[in-house]
Amino acid sequence: MSEQRLVITREQLEELSREYEELNAIMNTLSQNIAVIDATLRDYGNAKSVLEMMSKESINDALASIGAGAFVRAVPQSNAPILMSIGAGYVAEMDAQRAMAILDDRLKETQAIKAKLEEQLAETIRRSNEVRNVLTAIYQQLQAQGRQPQAKS
C-alpha cells in the first residue's frame, strides 16, 4: 500500500486552523444554548406539574416566588384563576386547564427548538472532527519529515 501524501499551502493550513477554532466556538455556543433550553424545559415541566397537582387538590401548602429569590407561603385553591405570562411583559388570568394547555404548547415549541440546536451541534461536531483529522494528518506528515509546524506570529 502506498502512503498518501497531503499537499497543502500555508494559507490553506491557516484557513483550516481558523475554521477549526470557529467550529469549536460554535459548538460551545450551541452547547450553552441547549443548556438554557433544558432549564426552560424543566421550568415549564415543573409549572405544569404544580398546576396538575393543584387541579387534583393534592397540594395543601406551597411557597410562591415573589421575585429576587424571596418566597411566601400560599394555599393554592383548585378553582382559583392562574396568572399566566402571555409574553411582552403581559399576564392573563385563566383557569388551570388553559394554563396547562399553554405550557404544553410552549413545551412542544421549546423541544422543537432544542432538536434543531442538537442537529446543528451534531453537524458542527462532525465537521470539526473532519477538520481535526486533516490537521492531525498534516501534523503527522510534518513530524515524519522531521519538521515541526511553525506557530503563527
C-alpha positions as YAML, in Angstrom:
chain: A
units: angstrom
residues:
- id: 1
  name: MET
  ca: [0.00, 0.00, 0.00]
- id: 2
  name: SER
  ca: [1.43, 3.37, -0.94]
- id: 3
  name: GLU
  ca: [1.42, 6.19, 1.57]
- id: 4
  name: GLN
  ca: [-0.72, 9.14, 0.56]
- id: 5
  name: ARG
  ca: [0.91, 12.48, 0.85]
- id: 6
  name: LEU
  ca: [-1.02, 15.64, 1.60]
- id: 7
  name: VAL
  ca: [-0.06, 18.78, -0.26]
- id: 8
  name: ILE
  ca: [-1.41, 21.95, 1.27]
- id: 9
  name: THR
  ca: [-0.43, 25.59, 1.15]
- id: 10
  name: ARG
  ca: [0.28, 27.65, 4.25]
- id: 11
  name: GLU
  ca: [-2.86, 29.70, 3.52]
- id: 12
  name: GLN
  ca: [-5.00, 26.54, 3.35]
- id: 13
  name: LEU
  ca: [-3.49, 25.32, 6.62]
- id: 14
  name: GLU
  ca: [-4.22, 28.65, 8.30]
- id: 15
  name: GLU
  ca: [-7.78, 28.59, 6.93]
- id: 16
  name: LEU
  ca: [-8.30, 25.07, 8.29]
- id: 17
  name: SER
  ca: [-6.97, 26.16, 11.68]
- id: 18
  name: ARG
  ca: [-9.31, 29.17, 11.72]
- id: 19
  name: GLU
  ca: [-12.25, 27.01, 10.70]
- id: 20
  name: TYR
  ca: [-11.44, 24.53, 13.48]
- id: 21
  name: GLU
  ca: [-11.34, 27.34, 16.04]
- id: 22
  name: GLU
  ca: [-14.62, 28.78, 14.74]
- id: 23
  name: LEU
  ca: [-16.28, 25.37, 14.83]
- id: 24
  name: ASN
  ca: [-15.19, 24.91, 18.45]
- id: 25
  name: ALA
  ca: [-16.62, 28.33, 19.34]
- id: 26
  name: ILE
  ca: [-19.89, 27.43, 17.62]
- id: 27
  name: MET
  ca: [-20.01, 24.09, 19.49]
- id: 28
  name: ASN
  ca: [-19.57, 25.92, 22.80]
- id: 29
  name: THR
  ca: [-22.32, 28.41, 21.95]
- id: 30
  name: LEU
  ca: [-24.71, 25.67, 20.84]
- id: 31
  name: SER
  ca: [-23.98, 23.66, 24.00]
- id: 32
  name: GLN
  ca: [-24.70, 26.72, 26.15]
- id: 33
  name: ASN
  ca: [-27.93, 27.39, 24.25]
- id: 34
  name: ILE
  ca: [-29.02, 23.78, 24.74]
- id: 35
  name: ALA
  ca: [-28.33, 24.10, 28.48]
- id: 36
  name: VAL
  ca: [-30.55, 27.20, 28.61]
- id: 37
  name: ILE
  ca: [-33.26, 25.36, 26.67]
- id: 38
  name: ASP
  ca: [-33.01, 22.42, 29.09]
- id: 39
  name: ALA
  ca: [-33.51, 24.79, 32.04]
- id: 40
  name: THR
  ca: [-36.53, 26.32, 30.29]
- id: 41
  name: LEU
  ca: [-38.00, 22.86, 29.63]
- id: 42
  name: ARG
  ca: [-37.56, 21.95, 33.32]
- id: 43
  name: ASP
  ca: [-39.22, 25.22, 34.32]
- id: 44
  name: TYR
  ca: [-42.22, 24.58, 32.05]
- id: 45
  name: GLY
  ca: [-42.43, 20.96, 33.22]
- id: 46
  name: ASN
  ca: [-42.33, 21.96, 36.88]
- id: 47
  name: ALA
  ca: [-45.02, 24.61, 36.39]
- id: 48
  name: LYS
  ca: [-47.24, 22.12, 34.59]
- id: 49
  name: SER
  ca: [-46.74, 19.53, 37.34]
- id: 50
  name: VAL
  ca: [-47.73, 22.02, 40.03]
- id: 51
  name: LEU
  ca: [-50.83, 23.04, 38.06]
- id: 52
  name: GLU
  ca: [-51.80, 19.39, 37.62]
- id: 53
  name: MET
  ca: [-51.39, 18.74, 41.35]
- id: 54
  name: MET
  ca: [-53.38, 21.89, 42.15]
- id: 55
  name: SER
  ca: [-56.22, 20.83, 39.89]
- id: 56
  name: LYS
  ca: [-56.34, 17.48, 41.70]
- id: 57
  name: GLU
  ca: [-56.28, 19.33, 45.03]
- id: 58
  name: SER
  ca: [-53.20, 17.39, 46.13]
- id: 59
  name: ILE
  ca: [-51.30, 20.49, 47.32]
- id: 60
  name: ASN
  ca: [-52.25, 21.84, 50.73]
- id: 61
  name: ASP
  ca: [-49.40, 24.29, 51.22]
- id: 62
  name: ALA
  ca: [-46.91, 25.86, 48.85]
- id: 63
  name: LEU
  ca: [-44.25, 28.50, 48.53]
- id: 64
  name: ALA
  ca: [-44.81, 31.13, 45.87]
- id: 65
  name: SER
  ca: [-41.95, 33.15, 44.42]
- id: 66
  name: ILE
  ca: [-42.28, 36.89, 44.74]
- id: 67
  name: GLY
  ca: [-39.00, 37.51, 42.88]
- id: 68
  name: ALA
  ca: [-35.37, 38.09, 43.85]
- id: 69
  name: GLY
  ca: [-35.21, 34.66, 45.48]
- id: 70
  name: ALA
  ca: [-37.93, 35.53, 48.03]
- id: 71
  name: PHE
  ca: [-40.92, 33.26, 48.65]
- id: 72
  name: VAL
  ca: [-44.18, 33.46, 50.61]
- id: 73
  name: ARG
  ca: [-46.40, 30.69, 51.92]
- id: 74
  name: ALA
  ca: [-49.50, 30.20, 49.83]
- id: 75
  name: VAL
  ca: [-52.54, 28.00, 49.99]
- id: 76
  name: PRO
  ca: [-53.42, 27.06, 46.42]
- id: 77
  name: GLN
  ca: [-57.09, 26.89, 45.54]
- id: 78
  name: SER
  ca: [-58.02, 24.41, 42.86]
- id: 79
  name: ASN
  ca: [-60.55, 26.69, 41.19]
- id: 80
  name: ALA
  ca: [-58.62, 29.93, 41.60]
- id: 81
  name: PRO
  ca: [-57.61, 31.62, 38.37]
- id: 82
  name: ILE
  ca: [-53.98, 31.42, 37.29]
- id: 83
  name: LEU
  ca: [-52.00, 34.46, 36.20]
- id: 84
  name: MET
  ca: [-50.04, 33.29, 33.17]
- id: 85
  name: SER
  ca: [-47.41, 35.19, 31.24]
- id: 86
  name: ILE
  ca: [-48.53, 35.67, 27.66]
- id: 87
  name: GLY
  ca: [-45.41, 37.49, 26.51]
- id: 88
  name: ALA
  ca: [-44.13, 41.05, 26.15]
- id: 89
  name: GLY
  ca: [-44.48, 41.53, 29.92]
- id: 90
  name: TYR
  ca: [-48.22, 40.85, 29.92]
- id: 91
  name: VAL
  ca: [-50.09, 38.30, 32.02]
- id: 92
  name: ALA
  ca: [-53.60, 36.98, 31.61]
- id: 93
  name: GLU
  ca: [-55.94, 35.44, 34.11]
- id: 94
  name: MET
  ca: [-57.11, 31.97, 33.13]
- id: 95
  name: ASP
  ca: [-58.12, 28.62, 34.55]
- id: 96
  name: ALA
  ca: [-55.58, 25.90, 35.26]
- id: 97
  name: GLN
  ca: [-56.61, 23.82, 32.22]
- id: 98
  name: ARG
  ca: [-55.94, 26.72, 29.84]
- id: 99
  name: ALA
  ca: [-52.62, 27.46, 31.57]
- id: 100
  name: MET
  ca: [-51.58, 23.79, 31.21]
- id: 101
  name: ALA
  ca: [-52.52, 23.87, 27.52]
- id: 102
  name: ILE
  ca: [-50.33, 26.94, 27.03]
- id: 103
  name: LEU
  ca: [-47.48, 25.21, 28.88]
- id: 104
  name: ASP
  ca: [-47.93, 22.13, 26.66]
- id: 105
  name: ASP
  ca: [-47.63, 24.35, 23.56]
- id: 106
  name: ARG
  ca: [-44.52, 26.02, 24.96]
- id: 107
  name: LEU
  ca: [-43.01, 22.65, 25.82]
- id: 108
  name: LYS
  ca: [-43.55, 21.41, 22.26]
- id: 109
  name: GLU
  ca: [-42.13, 24.58, 20.70]
- id: 110
  name: THR
  ca: [-39.11, 24.55, 23.01]
- id: 111
  name: GLN
  ca: [-38.45, 20.85, 22.39]
- id: 112
  name: ALA
  ca: [-38.53, 21.54, 18.63]
- id: 113
  name: ILE
  ca: [-36.00, 24.35, 19.09]
- id: 114
  name: LYS
  ca: [-33.81, 22.03, 21.16]
- id: 115
  name: ALA
  ca: [-33.99, 19.34, 18.48]
- id: 116
  name: LYS
  ca: [-32.83, 21.86, 15.84]
- id: 117
  name: LEU
  ca: [-29.97, 23.02, 18.06]
- id: 118
  name: GLU
  ca: [-28.93, 19.41, 18.67]
- id: 119
  name: GLU
  ca: [-28.93, 18.77, 14.91]
- id: 120
  name: GLN
  ca: [-26.76, 21.85, 14.38]
- id: 121
  name: LEU
  ca: [-24.44, 20.71, 17.17]
- id: 122
  name: ALA
  ca: [-24.11, 17.21, 15.68]
- id: 123
  name: GLU
  ca: [-23.31, 18.68, 12.24]
- id: 124
  name: THR
  ca: [-20.78, 21.08, 13.75]
- id: 125
  name: ILE
  ca: [-19.12, 18.25, 15.68]
- id: 126
  name: ARG
  ca: [-18.98, 16.15, 12.51]
- id: 127
  name: ARG
  ca: [-17.32, 18.96, 10.55]
- id: 128
  name: SER
  ca: [-14.96, 19.76, 13.42]
- id: 129
  name: ASN
  ca: [-13.87, 16.12, 13.53]
- id: 130
  name: GLU
  ca: [-13.21, 16.17, 9.78]
- id: 131
  name: VAL
  ca: [-11.08, 19.30, 10.05]
- id: 132
  name: ARG
  ca: [-9.26, 17.94, 13.10]
- id: 133
  name: ASN
  ca: [-8.47, 14.71, 11.24]
- id: 134
  name: VAL
  ca: [-6.98, 16.66, 8.33]
- id: 135
  name: LEU
  ca: [-4.95, 18.84, 10.68]
- id: 136
  name: THR
  ca: [-3.73, 15.73, 12.54]
- id: 137
  name: ALA
  ca: [-2.70, 14.07, 9.27]
- id: 138
  name: ILE
  ca: [-0.77, 17.19, 8.25]
- id: 139
  name: TYR
  ca: [0.94, 17.37, 11.63]
- id: 140
  name: GLN
  ca: [1.89, 13.68, 11.47]
- id: 141
  name: GLN
  ca: [3.23, 14.12, 7.94]
- id: 142
  name: LEU
  ca: [5.35, 17.06, 9.06]
- id: 143
  name: GLN
  ca: [6.66, 15.06, 12.00]
- id: 144
  name: ALA
  ca: [7.55, 12.15, 9.72]
- id: 145
  name: GLN
  ca: [9.51, 14.59, 7.57]
- id: 146
  name: GLY
  ca: [11.36, 15.78, 10.66]
- id: 147
  name: ARG
  ca: [9.82, 19.24, 10.55]
- id: 148
  name: GLN
  ca: [7.73, 20.87, 13.22]
- id: 149
  name: PRO
  ca: [4.90, 23.17, 12.22]
- id: 150
  name: GLN
  ca: [5.73, 26.78, 12.93]
- id: 151
  name: ALA
  ca: [3.47, 28.79, 15.17]
- id: 152
  name: LYS
  ca: [1.69, 31.78, 13.68]
- id: 153
  name: SER
  ca: [3.18, 35.08, 14.71]
...
